[in-house]
Amino acid sequence: MSHSPTQDTLVGLFVAAGIAGLFFLAFQASNLSAYAEHDTYTLTARFENSGGLKVKSPVSAAGVKIGQVIAISFDPKTYDSVVAMHIDSHYNTFPDDTTASIFTAGLLGEQYVNLEAGGSETILKDQDKIEITQSAIILEKAIGQFLFKAAEEKK
C-alpha cells in the first residue's frame, strides 16, 4: 500500500495540530496562561508568613477573582513577606481599611489572597499598601501547637 506525499503531509499537519492542542490545554490547566495586565493597579501587603502562596496565585474578593499575585519578596528589616498584587482596574473601590488574608482553596488546594472590604471612606489607589493582614495558616504549625497543648494538659 503506497502513500502519496499529500497524504503524508496531511497526517503530519494533523499530528502537529494535536500536539499544539495538548500544549494549549496544558497551559490552561496549569494557570500559566497570560493574565490581562492592560488595566490593573498594584497593591502590596505584608504577611508574617505567606505560606505556599506563589506568583500568579489568584487574588479574590467574595469568591470572585479580581487579580493575581505578581511578586513575593522577603523584607530583611521586618522579616515579613511582601506580596505585590495586580488588581483589575474596574475593582478600584476598595477602602483603605481592607483586610488581606491568605486562604487555601479546599483542603489541599492552592493558596490565594482574599480581600475583604472595610468601611472607610478613603479608597486604595495604585501602589498603596494594605495594612491589615492575616497570614496563611500553616497546617504543620497548627498541629504542633495542638499536640503541645494536649501534652501540657496531660501533665
Residue pairs with C-beta under 8 A, 6 or more apart in sequence:
27 33
31 56
32 56
35 56
35 68
35 86
36 88
37 86
39 88
39 89
39 90
40 67
40 86
40 87
40 88
40 89
41 86
41 87
41 89
41 92
41 125
41 126
41 127
42 70
42 84
42 85
42 86
42 87
42 126
42 127
43 84
43 85
43 87
43 94
43 124
43 127
43 128
43 129
43 130
44 82
44 83
44 84
44 85
44 127
44 128
44 129
44 130
45 82
45 83
45 85
45 100
45 113
45 129
45 130
45 133
46 75
46 78
46 80
46 81
46 82
46 83
46 129
46 133
47 80
47 81
47 83
47 100
47 102
47 133
47 134
47 135
47 136
48 80
48 81
48 135
49 81
49 135
49 136
49 138
50 72
50 81
50 83
50 102
50 135
50 136
51 102
51 111
51 135
51 136
51 137
51 138
52 104
52 110
52 111
52 136
53 69
53 72
53 81
53 83
53 102
53 111
53 112
53 113
53 136
54 69
54 72
54 110
54 111
55 69
55 70
55 71
55 72
56 68
56 69
57 68
57 69
57 110
57 111
57 112
57 113
58 65
58 67
58 68
58 69
58 112
58 113
59 65
59 66
59 67
59 68
59 69
59 85
59 86
59 87
59 112
59 113
59 114
59 115
60 66
60 112
60 113
60 114
60 115
61 91
61 94
61 114
61 115
61 116
61 117
66 87
66 88
66 91
66 115
67 85
67 86
67 87
67 88
67 91
68 85
68 86
69 83
69 84
69 85
69 113
70 84
70 85
70 86
71 82
71 83
71 84
72 81
72 82
72 83
72 84
73 81
73 82
73 84
74 80
74 81
74 82
75 81
75 82
83 100
83 113
85 113
87 94
92 123
92 124
92 125
93 123
94 115
94 117
94 123
94 124
95 117
95 118
95 119
95 120
95 121
95 122
95 123
95 124
96 118
96 120
96 122
96 123
96 124
96 128
96 131
97 118
97 119
97 120
97 131
97 132
98 115
98 116
98 117
98 118
98 124
98 130
98 132
99 115
99 116
99 118
99 130
99 132
99 133
99 134
100 113
100 114
100 115
100 130
100 132
100 133
100 134
101 113
101 114
101 116
101 133
101 134
102 111
102 112
102 113
102 114
102 134
102 135
102 136
103 111
103 112
103 113
103 114
103 136
104 110
104 111
104 112
104 136
104 137
105 111
105 112
111 136
115 130
118 132
124 130
